[in-house]
Amino acid sequence: MADGRIILLNGTSSAGKTTLSHALRAQLAEPFCLYASDQLADAGFRPPAPHQRHAGRERFFDGFHRSIPAFAAAGNDVIIEHIVEQRTWADQLAALIGHLDVFWIGVHAPLAVLEQRERARGNRQTGEAAYHLKTHDYCRYDLEADTTSAPIEQIAADVAAAWRMRAAR
């Protein structure tokens, strides 16, 4: 069985990764699974008490990172949503998925928009998006997308076109 392919959307909190991933999935001819650490957290993979979460954070993300190549090795094409918060995470991902077909997308939005989205969501800490801006220092992208530059469907179409062009090489 051939390894699955990975489209990895990396960006700050509230950058629009989830919205883009759903729009992108609709643009791709091949079936792609959607996978994000938030899905695992929402399913109870983190300790329920806030004071316990910090201690398990590194283990949680170590497991998330290790699960990505497992899904691909099983032949699944996967769209990953992530915030690579630390250089060590970028290094770990490079070691774990560097041998796979990975299309890295940097997902951006202006800070003022990130902060407005953060407030509107109501489930983010103020300043979280600004803190996560460093994520772009740790990653090299095949493509970058500003989720405020056009309607999300157009951005997804552009990403899908770049994916198809890349895959055709």
C-alpha positions as semicolon CSV with decimal commas, in nm:
position;residue;x (nm);y (nm);z (nm)
1;M;0,000;0,000;0,000
2;A;0,130;0,342;-0,090
3;D;0,174;0,602;0,180
4;G;-0,090;0,871;0,196
5;R;-0,009;1,232;0,125
6;I;-0,023;1,521;0,370
7;I;-0,133;1,879;0,326
8;L;-0,020;2,055;0,642
9;L;-0,183;2,388;0,726
10;N;0,026;2,571;0,983
11;G;-0,073;2,904;1,131
12;T;-0,165;3,094;1,441
13;S;-0,478;3,045;1,641
14;S;-0,771;3,211;1,458
15;A;-0,582;3,231;1,127
16;G;-0,856;3,039;0,946
17;K;-0,701;2,693;0,920
18;T;-1,025;2,505;0,992
19;T;-1,231;2,715;0,751
20;L;-0,964;2,673;0,484
21;S;-0,932;2,298;0,543
22;H;-1,305;2,243;0,489
23;A;-1,308;2,459;0,176
24;L;-0,993;2,289;0,047
25;R;-1,135;1,943;0,104
26;A;-1,432;2,036;-0,117
27;Q;-1,191;2,148;-0,393
28;L;-0,981;1,830;-0,403
29;A;-1,075;1,541;-0,629
30;E;-0,920;1,287;-0,394
31;P;-1,075;1,215;-0,054
32;F;-0,870;1,374;0,225
33;C;-0,927;1,317;0,596
34;L;-0,924;1,624;0,821
35;Y;-0,709;1,596;1,131
36;A;-0,627;1,853;1,399
37;S;-0,499;1,848;1,755
38;D;-0,817;2,035;1,854
39;Q;-1,018;1,727;1,752
40;L;-0,822;1,513;1,997
41;A;-0,841;1,774;2,271
42;D;-1,217;1,808;2,222
43;A;-1,252;1,429;2,238
44;G;-1,092;1,418;2,583
45;F;-0,730;1,339;2,501
46;R;-0,616;1,612;2,741
47;P;-0,672;1,609;3,116
48;P;-1,003;1,781;3,197
49;A;-0,873;2,007;3,474
50;P;-0,689;2,316;3,347
51;H;-0,419;2,286;3,614
52;Q;-0,338;1,933;3,486
53;R;-0,319;2,024;3,117
54;H;0,019;2,192;3,122
55;A;0,196;1,886;3,260
56;G;0,054;1,665;2,984
57;R;0,096;1,914;2,700
58;E;0,429;1,782;2,565
59;R;0,307;1,422;2,579
60;F;-0,015;1,521;2,404
61;F;0,166;1,689;2,114
62;D;0,428;1,414;2,096
63;G;0,142;1,168;2,047
64;F;-0,031;1,393;1,794
65;H;0,288;1,427;1,591
66;R;0,352;1,052;1,601
67;S;-0,003;0,979;1,485
68;I;0,034;1,182;1,165
69;P;0,276;0,943;0,989
70;A;0,073;0,647;1,117
71;F;-0,235;0,774;0,932
72;A;-0,028;0,837;0,618
73;A;0,142;0,495;0,643
74;A;-0,204;0,338;0,641
75;G;-0,262;0,501;0,301
76;N;-0,473;0,794;0,416
77;D;-0,443;1,132;0,245
78;V;-0,469;1,384;0,530
79;I;-0,516;1,758;0,573
80;I;-0,349;1,848;0,903
81;E;-0,426;2,168;1,094
82;H;-0,149;2,266;1,331
83;I;0,028;2,541;1,520
84;V;0,395;2,445;1,534
85;E;0,460;2,628;1,860
86;Q;0,822;2,531;1,914
87;R;1,130;2,467;1,703
88;T;1,155;2,124;1,868
89;W;0,810;2,043;1,729
90;A;0,921;2,144;1,379
91;D;1,231;1,926;1,418
92;Q;1,023;1,633;1,540
93;L;0,780;1,669;1,251
94;A;1,068;1,683;1,003
95;A;1,203;1,357;1,144
96;L;0,863;1,187;1,151
97;I;0,713;1,298;0,818
98;G;1,012;1,420;0,619
99;H;1,012;1,101;0,408
100;L;0,644;1,146;0,314
101;D;0,481;1,363;0,049
102;V;0,403;1,673;0,256
103;F;0,274;2,002;0,116
104;W;0,335;2,274;0,377
105;I;0,098;2,572;0,371
106;G;0,155;2,879;0,587
107;V;-0,185;3,020;0,686
108;H;-0,178;3,391;0,769
109;A;-0,404;3,682;0,858
110;P;-0,314;4,033;0,976
111;L;-0,274;4,064;1,354
112;A;-0,572;4,299;1,387
113;V;-0,792;4,039;1,215
114;L;-0,652;3,759;1,430
115;E;-0,731;3,958;1,745
116;Q;-1,084;4,038;1,623
117;R;-1,147;3,669;1,541
118;E;-1,006;3,572;1,880
119;R;-1,252;3,803;2,058
120;A;-1,544;3,689;1,842
121;R;-1,476;3,320;1,906
122;G;-1,486;3,366;2,281
123;N;-1,300;3,039;2,345
124;R;-0,948;3,175;2,304
125;Q;-0,730;3,363;2,547
126;T;-0,659;3,722;2,452
127;G;-0,312;3,736;2,297
128;E;-0,302;3,371;2,195
129;A;-0,290;3,451;1,823
130;A;-0,012;3,708;1,869
131;Y;0,185;3,455;2,076
132;H;0,153;3,199;1,799
133;L;0,295;3,426;1,527
134;K;0,633;3,269;1,600
135;T;0,510;2,948;1,437
136;H;0,607;3,084;1,098
137;D;0,970;3,115;1,209
138;Y;0,995;2,736;1,245
139;C;0,853;2,617;0,914
140;R;0,938;2,632;0,546
141;Y;0,636;2,650;0,322
142;D;0,554;2,528;-0,024
143;L;0,278;2,790;-0,036
144;E;0,149;3,070;0,184
145;A;-0,211;3,191;0,207
146;D;-0,360;3,501;0,367
147;T;-0,718;3,413;0,464
148;T;-0,821;3,777;0,427
149;S;-0,690;3,820;0,071
150;A;-0,995;3,676;-0,110
151;P;-1,308;3,471;-0,040
152;I;-1,210;3,145;0,129
153;E;-1,340;2,940;-0,165
154;Q;-1,099;3,124;-0,397
155;I;-0,809;3,073;-0,157
156;A;-0,896;2,702;-0,135
157;A;-0,915;2,681;-0,515
158;D;-0,570;2,842;-0,540
159;V;-0,427;2,599;-0,284
160;A;-0,588;2,302;-0,463
161;A;-0,446;2,420;-0,796
162;A;-0,098;2,451;-0,642
163;W;-0,138;2,102;-0,492
164;R;-0,239;1,955;-0,829
165;M;0,047;2,132;-1,006
166;R;0,293;2,005;-0,748
167;A;0,154;1,652;-0,759
168;A;0,176;1,649;-1,140
169;R;0,554;1,704;-1,138
